[in-house]
């Protein structure tokens, strides 16, 4: 599994870029940037993208799950099970019936461990990525805009938050293109892929 992940990262980022990427991923301390969108804008996804929301793992068709497992490994499916279990919703963007990008969202009701205190009418977008062959097409910002708009229009969400690591420049650009603005930063310590410490705990907008 580790060798497979190493090969995938090298393939996606090149040798030097892959080594830097892995070092950053496994280094326990990083700076987290937090972004917010107030009153999500009304928008629609780009014509080439079809975005579907899923609330349970069994809602995702078996062919899509198989394709995702082949592309990212069974660890991804186990992460799906974990996120569904804690009340998160999955959003998959399809291009020509092929999964191009993945995002997750959680409401303030299901999350009490974020950078800022989340209210019942708040939401957090997390764990996003776009497959390498679809990058550079605006998939990520369009998915973020669609998710924020849908949550605002159909779920009564007033504020949407998202965060990323300070060195993840492609993600930062996509977040800002979607209409989010930065509200603060925090030093984070992660163990086994989970943030266990944030300072400051509460970031003021």
Protein Blocks (a to p, Z undefined) as FASTA:
>chain_A
ZZmmmmmmmmmnojmlmmmmmmmmmpmbdcddddddehiadddddfkbccdddfbfklpc
fklmmmmmmmnojklmmmmmmmmmnopacddddeehiafbdcddddfklockbfbdcdfk
bccdehiaddfklgonlmmmmmmmmmmmmmmmmnopabdcddddfklmmlmmmmmmnopa
cfbdcddddeehiafbdcdfbdcZZ
